[in-house]
Amino acid sequence: MRVFLAGASGAIGTRLLPQLIEMGHDVIGTVNSPDKAPRIRAAGAEAVRLDLLDASAVRAAVLDSRPDAIVHQATALSSAKWGRGGLDRAFQMTNRLRTEGTDNLLAAAREAGVPKFVAQSFAPYRYVREGGPVKTEDDPLDPRVPATARETFAAMSHLELAVTEAGGIALRYGGFYGAANDGWAMLVRKRVYPIVGKGTGVMSVIHLDDAAAATVLALEHHGPAIYNVVDDEPAPVREWLPVLAEALGARPPRHLPTWLARLLAGEAAVMMGTEARGASNAKAKRELGWALRYPSWREGFFAVYGRGSGVKSASPAPAASVGIRT
């Protein structure tokens, strides 16, 4: 296929681009600055500078490219500022890319007659905070969104609804890891990513290469559909965070009582650290035929960050397979 990849120079875009080319697809990769274009061309793709918030420019780029599929991976997370302002402040531009940018791409896709559309969404922290620890795509999203995350959660819901109503596929990725300069790795090294309360909030993560592989497979399927693209082992913060610190060669994470975390970091941080639910990947594996290179963060963290040889899972079966019920 001829694939229009929005966000080709981003964290997942740089992993997705070579996988698409290896599968024989022709790729047009968008960048937001000219200095990123040479890397796209060096990978074997055509580079296009594009502002997804400029509707007329998006229309022209898509019509000119005449793609068979559009993959929307554009975010602005590399410049995000994390702090008490919460997700809405950190994700302000990304939220616009997920609302206005998605709408612009979908409008262009309709006019150009593009039959396939795949877009990036997010799984962690969004599922209802009741019942079992691991949720499927059929489980409801949490209506009790912290005040500093409402715009962010609304933007992701907007993207998913718009894409699926257009017959496309939304991929709810887990928290990304797989690059030496991961943003959260920096937080762990600085010991500013604490275990809050008893650390019972469940997180789902995914290696960037595995996320890219699932995305390539999604192009072979028709929507509308939503898939959780996460590894096999959703786990509470108290389990995975110390392992990440060990893999990074960092000191163990600090522990904060919930009242202090609420004071220092806000309600959203407390929710993520103590109440969040994980996500099951069973549907993606079943329907996409997806196999993971790194089924668990226990091995993946050490493979990426190079400290030690990994830790075997303490459970006899992955959490994703034993905790699906709600």
C-alpha positions in Angstrom: 0.0 0.0 0.0 0.9 3.6 -0.2 0.8 4.8 3.4 0.6 8.4 4.6 2.3 8.4 8.0 1.6 11.5 10.1 4.2 11.9 12.8 6.9 9.9 11.1 9.7 11.4 13.2 8.1 10.7 16.5 8.9 8.0 19.1 6.7 5.4 17.4 6.9 6.8 13.9 10.6 6.2 13.8 10.1 2.5 14.7 7.0 2.2 12.4 8.6 3.7 9.3 11.2 0.9 8.7 8.7 -1.8 9.5 6.3 -0.4 6.9 9.0 -0.3 4.3 10.2 -3.8 5.1 6.7 -5.0 4.4 6.8 -3.5 1.0 4.7 -0.4 1.6 5.5 3.0 0.0 5.5 5.6 2.8 5.0 9.3 2.8 6.2 10.5 6.2 5.2 13.9 7.6 7.5 16.0 9.8 7.0 19.3 11.6 10.4 20.8 10.9 12.8 20.5 7.9 15.7 19.2 9.9 13.8 15.9 10.5 13.2 15.3 6.8 16.7 13.8 6.0 16.1 11.0 8.5 12.8 10.1 6.8 14.4 10.0 3.4 17.3 8.0 4.6 14.9 5.3 5.8 13.5 5.1 2.3 10.4 7.2 2.5 9.2 10.4 1.0 9.3 13.3 3.5 6.6 16.0 3.6 6.7 19.0 6.0 3.2 19.4 7.4 1.3 21.2 10.1 -1.7 19.0 11.0 -3.6 21.9 12.4 -3.6 23.6 9.0 -6.7 22.0 7.3 -5.9 23.3 3.8 -2.3 22.1 4.0 -3.5 18.7 5.2 -6.0 18.5 2.4 -3.4 19.4 -0.2 -0.8 16.9 1.1 -3.3 14.0 1.2 -4.8 14.7 -2.2 -1.3 15.1 -3.7 0.0 11.8 -2.1 -3.0 9.7 -3.0 -2.5 7.2 -0.3 -4.3 3.9 0.3 -4.0 4.3 4.1 -3.4 7.0 6.6 -1.7 6.3 9.9 -2.0 9.1 12.5 0.9 9.0 15.0 1.4 12.7 15.5 1.9 14.0 19.1 3.9 16.8 20.8 5.1 14.9 23.8 8.8 15.6 23.4 8.2 19.1 24.5 5.7 18.3 27.3 6.3 19.9 30.7 5.3 17.6 33.5 4.2 19.1 36.8 1.3 20.0 39.1 -0.5 21.4 36.1 -1.4 17.8 35.3 -1.9 16.0 31.9 -3.9 18.9 30.4 -1.0 21.3 30.6 1.5 18.7 29.4 -0.7 17.4 26.6 -2.1 20.8 25.4 -0.7 20.6 21.9 -1.1 16.8 21.7 -4.8 17.3 22.5 -5.1 19.6 19.6 -3.4 17.1 17.3 -5.9 14.5 18.5 -8.9 16.6 18.0 -8.3 19.2 15.2 -5.5 17.2 13.6 -7.6 14.1 13.5 -10.6 15.9 12.1 -8.4 17.5 9.4 -6.9 14.1 8.4 -10.3 12.4 8.3 -11.8 15.2 6.2 -8.9 14.9 3.7 -9.2 11.1 3.7 -12.9 11.3 2.9 -12.3 13.7 0.0 -9.4 11.6 -1.3 -11.3 8.3 -0.9 -8.7 6.8 1.4 -10.2 3.4 2.5 -8.0 2.8 5.6 -7.3 5.0 8.7 -5.3 3.9 11.8 -4.7 6.3 14.7 -2.8 6.4 18.0 -4.8 6.5 21.2 -3.9 5.5 24.8 -5.0 2.7 27.2 -3.5 3.5 30.7 -5.5 5.3 33.4 -8.7 5.5 31.3 -10.7 2.5 32.2 -13.3 2.5 34.9 -11.7 2.2 38.4 -13.9 -0.6 39.7 -14.0 -4.3 39.4 -11.0 -6.3 38.3 -7.5 -4.9 37.7 -7.4 -5.6 33.9 -9.9 -4.3 31.4 -10.9 -5.2 27.8 -12.0 -2.9 25.0 -15.6 -3.7 25.9 -15.2 -2.3 29.4 -16.4 1.3 30.1 -14.0 4.2 30.4 -13.8 6.0 33.7 -16.4 8.8 34.1 -14.5 10.2 37.1 -11.7 12.0 35.4 -9.5 14.2 37.6 -9.9 18.0 36.8 -6.4 18.3 35.4 -6.9 15.5 33.0 -10.4 16.2 31.6 -9.2 17.8 28.3 -6.7 15.1 27.7 -9.2 12.2 28.2 -11.8 14.1 26.1 -9.3 14.5 23.3 -8.6 10.7 23.2 -12.3 9.9 23.3 -12.9 12.4 20.5 -10.2 10.7 18.4 -11.5 7.2 19.0 -15.1 8.2 18.2 -14.2 10.2 15.1 -12.0 7.4 13.7 -14.3 4.5 14.4 -17.3 6.4 13.0 -15.3 6.8 9.8 -14.7 3.1 9.7 -11.1 3.3 11.0 -9.0 1.7 13.8 -7.9 3.3 17.0 -5.0 1.7 18.8 -4.9 2.2 22.6 -1.2 1.9 23.2 0.3 1.2 26.6 3.0 3.5 28.1 5.9 3.5 25.6 9.4 2.3 26.4 12.2 1.2 24.2 14.4 4.3 23.7 17.4 5.2 25.8 16.0 8.7 26.3 12.5 7.8 27.4 11.0 10.6 29.4 9.9 8.5 32.3 13.4 6.9 32.5 14.7 10.4 33.3 12.1 10.8 36.0 13.1 7.4 37.5 16.8 8.3 37.5 16.0 11.6 39.2 13.8 9.7 41.7 10.8 12.0 41.0 8.5 9.2 40.0 7.4 7.8 43.4 5.3 4.9 44.5 2.2 6.5 45.9 0.5 5.0 48.8 0.6 1.2 48.5 1.4 1.5 44.8 -1.7 -0.4 43.7 -2.4 1.5 40.5 -2.1 -0.9 37.5 -0.1 0.1 34.5 0.1 -1.4 31.0 3.2 -0.7 28.9 4.5 -1.7 25.5 7.9 -1.7 23.8 8.0 0.7 20.8 8.9 -2.1 18.4 6.0 -4.2 19.5 3.6 -1.2 19.2 4.9 -0.6 15.6 4.4 -4.3 14.7 0.8 -4.2 15.9 0.2 -1.0 13.8 1.6 -2.6 10.6 -0.8 -5.6 11.2 -3.7 -3.2 11.8 -3.3 -1.9 8.2 -4.3 -5.3 7.0 -7.7 -5.1 8.7 -10.8 -3.1 8.3 -12.6 -1.2 11.1 -14.3 0.1 12.8 -12.3 -1.3 15.7 -10.4 -0.4 18.9 -7.5 -2.5 20.2 -5.5 -2.4 23.3 -1.8 -2.6 22.2 -0.1 -3.5 25.5 2.2 -6.2 26.7 1.0 -9.4 28.5 1.6 -8.3 32.0 -0.3 -5.3 33.4 1.1 -4.7 36.9 0.8 -2.4 39.9 3.3 0.4 40.2 4.9 -1.2 43.3 6.0 -4.1 41.0 7.2 -2.6 37.8 8.7 0.7 39.0 11.4 -0.8 41.2 12.3 -3.2 38.3 12.6 -0.2 35.9 14.9 1.6 38.4 17.0 -1.5 38.6 17.3 -1.8 34.9 18.3 1.8 34.6 20.9 1.4 37.4 19.0 4.0 39.4 18.3 4.1 43.1 15.0 2.6 44.2 11.9 4.9 43.8 10.7 6.9 46.7 7.5 6.2 48.6 4.9 9.0 49.2 1.8 8.8 51.3 -1.3 9.6 49.3 -2.0 12.9 51.2 1.5 14.2 50.3 1.4 13.0 46.7 -2.0 14.8 46.4 -0.5 18.0 47.8 2.7 17.9 45.6 1.4 16.4 42.4 -2.3 16.6 42.4 -5.3 14.2 42.3 -4.4 12.7 38.9 -1.1 11.5 40.1 -2.8 9.8 43.1 -5.4 8.2 40.9 -2.7 6.8 38.5 -0.6 5.5 41.4 -3.3 3.9 43.5 -6.5 3.2 41.5 -5.8 2.9 37.7 -6.6 -0.3 35.9 -4.6 -2.1 33.3 -5.6 -3.3 29.8 -5.9 -6.8 28.2 -4.2 -7.4 24.8 -6.2 -10.6 24.1 -8.3 -9.0 21.3 -5.3 -7.6 19.4 -3.5 -10.9 19.6 -6.5 -12.8 18.5 -7.8 -10.6 15.7 -4.6 -9.1 14.4 -2.4 -12.2 14.7 0.0 -10.1 16.8 3.0 -11.7 18.6 5.1 -9.7 20.9 8.9 -9.6 20.9 8.8 -8.5 24.6 5.8 -10.1 26.2 6.6 -8.6 29.6 8.3 -5.5 30.8 10.3 -7.8 33.2 12.5 -8.8 30.3 11.9 -5.7 28.1 13.2 -3.2 30.6 16.5 -5.0 30.9 16.8 -5.6 27.1 16.4 -1.8 26.5 18.4 -0.3 29.4 21.1 -3.0 29.7 21.4 -3.5 33.4 21.2 -7.1 34.5 19.5 -10.0 32.7 15.8 -9.5 33.6 13.5 -10.9 36.1 11.1 -13.8 35.6 7.4 -13.3 36.1 6.3 -14.1 39.6 2.9 -15.3 38.4 2.2 -18.6 36.6 0.2 -16.8 33.8 0.2 -13.3 32.4 -2.1 -10.9 34.2 -3.8 -10.1 30.9 -5.1 -13.6 30.7 -6.2 -14.1 34.2 -7.7 -10.7 35.0 -10.0 -10.0 32.1 -13.2 -10.3 34.1 -14.6 -7.1 35.7 
